[in-house]
Amino acid sequence: MSAGRVVTGGPERAVLPPALRGWLGLIAVLAALTVVALGVLYAGHGRPGGVDASIQPAVNGVPPPWRNAALATDFLAEPAGAAVLVVAAVTGCLLSRRPRAAVLVVAGTGLTVGATTLLKPLVGRTIHGEHLSFPSGHTAFLTALALVVALLATGRPGLGGRAGASLVLASALAAGAAMGWAQVALGAHYPTDVLGGWCTALAVTPAAAWLVDRMAGAGRRERR
């Protein structure tokens, strides 16, 4: 090796691992269809549905210390809490020299929350009289962030295929269940709003990861 030669690293790993593309694509389509179906079913409603009525009484209005836990979980998706989580995740990606991953953190969570913001007035479902509730943006945000972190972890050697798929699904379930419980316990959303938010994240985040990889690949081709 000559003294003047500069050694550079190889191309950054894809944020959507190839082994998971087909599986996550199918999940994303099913999740999108679920959001559409729930949105049509509850469009313009201001009351709980049958599923909501069977679940909500058992969760809503929990006493301390569970209410404190619900408030702490809810804060993670409030503007201040969400900003802290996103900045921390982006910083970790940049410190580990994964700029594409940092882009996905912002794009995945941003597009997911943006989708819930657009869907709420379109569906027009309300809770407590006038508050738009479907789908749950809090649930969508935390699920999207968990999905992004899990996708980045599956890019490491030894975590592809079935192990990677299990990690992604478990992360999405854990984050969605935690935030969903908090939202219903605090009376901020119906259970089906939570399901809609969870499915929105499952539909949007893999698509965002695919888009980030496509744009990064196009950028490399142009530079060549």
TAKASUL-V692723 format. One line per field, one symbol per residue. psi: psi as a letter, one per 40 degrees, with the letter a starting at -180 (. if undefined). burial: b if it has 24 or more other ideal C-beta (glycine too) atoms within 12 Angstrom, else e. A space follows every 10 residues. Layout:
BEGIN
psi: ???
burial: ???
END
This chain:
BEGIN
psi: hidehhhiii iiiieghdee dddddddddd dddddddddd deheifiiad dddddddedi fiiieddddd ddddddeidd dddddddddd dddddefgdd dddddddddd dddddddddd dddehiifde hhehihdddd dddddddddd dddeeihefa bddddddddd dddddddddd dddddeedii dddddddddd dddddddddd dddddddddd ddd.
burial: eeeeeeeeee ebbbbbbeeb bebbeebbee bbebbeebbe ebeebeebbe ebeeebeebb eeeeeeeeeb eebbebbbee ebeebbeebb eebeeeebeb bbbbbbbbbb bbbebbeebb eebebebeee ebbbbbbbbb bbbbbbbbbb bbbbbeeeeb eeebbebbbe bbbebbbbbb bbbbbbbbbb bbbbbbbbbb bbbbbbbbbb ebbeebeeee eeee
END
